[in-house]
Each structure stands twice: as structure tokens, then as C-alpha cells.
Amino acid sequence: MSKFPVLWFFFVCASATAFADQVSLKNGDRLSGTIVKSDGKTLLLHTDYAGDVSLSWDAVQAVESKQALHIQLRDGKSLAGPVTTADGQLAVTTASGPVEAPLAQVAGVRGESEETAYQKSLHPGIFQDWKSGINVGFALTRGNSETKNLALAFTADRKTLHDKLSLYTNSIYATNDAPGATPHRGSGARGGTHRKPESAPAPDGRPLRG
């Protein structure tokens, strides 16, 4: 049996491990994978062997990533670059040089894909992130009066980190077809928009006040 396939297998495994993110826990465990994100409470790590793994941030002793991570600190500062940890200090190799911060001061971590999604959420297109609904009501009476009432309502809301935009319209159509009654047909419609500024969240999730 040739040793080449075996050696190649171990080379591939070693290469994958070398480029994978590393997370060391306070209990001595060490996990390899891809750091997806953290909100300062939970760290999400994607692994090839167990899928997505959620870890308590308080249980994390150290993180290491040769790929760029986007770090948010509790004082509002943002850092981006490969990350190492030593003696409870997070070291980020930014474009302007190494920057250190206590691991306990980390409010959020995002990988590249999460950072891209986050940036899109900050500046969504006008046709993105809409949630809408339609309500339909119909009433019919028989007897001294024969009326039909149809009500239509449409609402749409778009909420971003900076504002909330609402659209609405209501329409009512009514008739009275009772014998001897004065024929009546009526309709009405109204609509409008409403925009409400929203406070952007701080790195630790609390609203920022102006």
C-alpha cells in the first residue's frame, strides 16, 4: 500500500487545523473551527465535526484567528484583524499595528460574513427589510336592511438600526340594497406614512442616547 495517500491525508488535516480558528476554554478544552460571532455573552463557533457550537463567553480563556475578526469593545471602539490572546489580553493586529484590550472588555465579535451582513443592516436599501400584512373584513345583513360592508387594510413596516418607516392604507366599501330603502353605495379610503427615528444600539446592546 502506498504511503502517499496517507501522508497526503495527514497533510490536509494538518493544514486545515493550522488555518482554523482556535478557542481555548477555562476548563482546558480546546476547539478548532471558524469563529462566526459573539455578542459578549455567547460565542458561536462553526466546526466541521459538530456543526455550530455555542460557548459561554465567560468560559473562554483565549481565542486565536489567523483570519481577520471584527471586534467591538465596551467603550465603543472597533478593531479588525487577526487575533491572539495572552494573559487575558486580546491582541488584534490591525492595519495600523497591534492593539491590545482585556478579553473581558469585548462586547462583540464578528467574522467576515457576519460583518458583511451587519454593514448591510446599517445601510439597507429602501426596498429591503419590509414586513407587510393585509386584513380583509366582510359583513352582510338581511332583514329590514340588506347591507354589505367590505373593509380592506394594508400595513407595511421597515425597521432599521436608525429609523422605523410605516405605511398604511384603509379602504371601506358599503351598500344598502333593501327594497324601499334609498339605494346607497359608499366607499372611502385613507392612507399615510410615519417615520420614527430609532436609537442605534451600543456595542453591548443598549440603546445609545443622543
C-alpha positions in Angstrom: 0.0 0.0 0.0 1.4 3.4 -1.0 2.2 5.8 1.8 1.4 8.8 -0.4 -2.4 8.9 0.2 -1.9 8.5 3.9 0.7 11.3 4.1 -1.5 13.5 1.9 -4.4 12.9 4.2 -2.5 14.0 7.3 -1.1 17.0 5.4 -4.6 18.1 4.5 -5.8 17.6 8.1 -2.8 19.5 9.5 -3.3 22.4 7.0 -6.9 22.7 7.9 -6.1 22.8 11.6 -3.4 25.3 11.1 -5.7 27.8 9.4 -8.7 27.1 11.6 -9.7 29.5 14.5 -8.8 28.2 17.9 -10.8 28.6 21.1 -9.4 27.6 24.5 -11.7 27.2 27.4 -11.0 27.7 31.1 -11.6 24.0 31.8 -8.7 23.1 29.5 -10.7 22.1 26.4 -9.5 23.4 23.0 -11.8 23.7 20.0 -11.0 24.3 16.3 -13.3 25.8 13.7 -14.5 29.1 12.4 -15.5 31.9 14.8 -18.8 33.2 13.5 -19.8 35.8 16.0 -20.2 36.7 19.7 -22.5 39.1 21.5 -20.3 39.2 24.6 -22.4 36.5 26.2 -22.2 33.6 23.8 -19.6 32.7 21.2 -20.7 30.8 18.1 -18.1 28.5 16.6 -18.7 26.6 13.4 -16.9 23.2 13.3 -16.6 20.5 10.6 -17.2 17.8 13.2 -20.1 19.1 15.3 -21.7 21.9 13.2 -22.4 25.1 15.1 -21.3 25.1 18.7 -22.4 27.8 21.2 -20.0 28.6 24.0 -20.4 30.8 27.0 -18.1 33.8 26.6 -17.3 33.7 30.3 -15.9 30.2 29.8 -13.5 31.3 27.1 -9.8 31.6 28.1 -8.3 32.5 24.8 -9.1 32.9 21.1 -6.8 32.8 18.1 -7.6 33.5 14.5 -5.3 34.0 11.5 -8.3 35.4 9.6 -9.5 38.9 10.3 -12.1 39.3 13.1 -14.1 42.4 13.8 -14.0 43.2 17.5 -16.3 45.7 19.3 -15.2 46.8 22.7 -17.5 48.0 25.5 -16.0 51.5 25.3 -17.3 51.8 21.7 -14.0 51.2 19.9 -13.9 48.8 16.9 -10.9 46.8 15.9 -10.3 44.5 12.9 -7.5 42.0 12.1 -6.1 38.6 13.1 -6.4 37.9 16.8 -4.3 36.2 19.5 -4.8 36.1 23.3 -2.2 36.0 26.1 -2.7 36.5 29.9 -6.3 37.7 29.4 -5.3 40.3 26.9 -6.7 40.2 23.3 -4.2 41.3 20.7 -5.5 42.4 17.4 -3.1 43.0 14.5 -4.9 46.0 12.9 -3.8 47.7 9.7 -2.1 50.4 11.8 -0.4 48.0 14.2 -1.1 45.7 17.2 -3.7 46.8 19.6 -4.4 45.1 23.0 -7.6 45.0 25.0 -8.8 42.9 28.0 -10.8 39.9 26.9 -13.4 40.9 29.5 -14.0 44.2 27.6 -15.0 42.5 24.4 -18.7 43.3 23.6 -18.9 41.6 20.3 -17.0 39.6 17.7 -18.0 39.1 14.0 -16.4 37.0 11.3 -16.2 38.4 7.7 -19.6 37.0 6.7 -21.3 38.4 9.8 -19.6 41.7 9.4 -20.8 42.0 5.8 -24.4 41.2 7.0 -24.0 43.8 9.8 -22.9 46.5 7.5 -25.8 45.8 5.2 -28.1 46.1 8.2 -26.7 49.6 8.9 -27.4 50.8 5.4 -30.3 48.7 3.9 -31.8 49.6 0.5 -35.2 51.3 0.6 -36.9 48.2 -0.7 -35.2 45.8 1.8 -36.4 44.6 5.2 -40.1 45.3 4.8 -42.7 43.4 6.7 -46.3 43.7 5.5 -49.8 42.4 6.1 -53.3 42.6 4.7 -56.6 42.5 6.7 -59.9 41.8 5.0 -63.3 42.1 6.7 -66.8 41.5 5.2 -70.2 42.0 6.9 -73.6 41.0 5.5 -77.0 41.8 7.0 -80.5 40.7 5.9 -83.9 41.8 7.2 -85.1 45.4 7.3 -81.8 46.3 5.7 -79.7 44.5 3.3 -76.2 45.8 3.7 -72.8 44.6 2.6 -69.7 46.1 4.0 -66.2 45.3 2.8 -63.1 46.6 4.6 -59.6 46.3 3.4 -56.4 47.3 5.3 -52.8 47.1 4.3 -49.8 47.8 6.5 -46.1 47.7 5.9 -43.2 48.4 8.3 -39.5 48.7 7.8 -37.3 49.0 10.9 -33.5 49.6 10.7 -31.0 50.5 13.4 -31.6 54.2 12.7 -35.3 54.6 12.0 -38.7 52.9 11.5 -40.9 53.6 8.5 -44.6 52.6 8.4 -47.0 52.7 5.5 -50.7 52.1 5.9 -53.9 52.3 3.9 -57.6 51.5 4.7 -60.5 51.2 2.3 -64.2 50.6 3.1 -67.0 49.9 0.6 -70.6 49.7 1.8 -74.0 49.2 0.1 -77.7 49.0 1.2 -79.9 47.1 -1.2 -83.1 46.7 0.9 -86.4 47.0 -1.0 -87.8 50.5 -0.5 -84.6 51.8 1.0 -82.8 54.6 -0.6 -80.1 52.9 -2.6 -76.8 53.7 -1.0 -73.4 52.9 -2.1 -70.4 54.4 -0.5 -66.7 54.0 -0.3 -63.8 55.6 1.4 -60.0 55.3 1.6 -57.2 56.8 3.6 -53.5 56.1 3.9 -50.3 57.6 5.1 -46.7 57.2 6.2 -45.0 57.5 9.5 -41.2 57.7 10.2 -39.8 57.4 13.7 -36.0 57.8 14.4 -34.5 54.9 16.3 -31.6 55.0 18.7 -28.7 53.0 17.4 -27.6 50.2 19.8 -24.4 50.5 21.7 -21.8 47.7 21.4 -23.2 46.0 24.5 -26.7 46.1 23.0 -28.1 49.1 25.0 -29.6 52.0 23.0 -27.4 55.0 22.5 -28.9 58.3 23.7 -28.2 61.5 21.9 
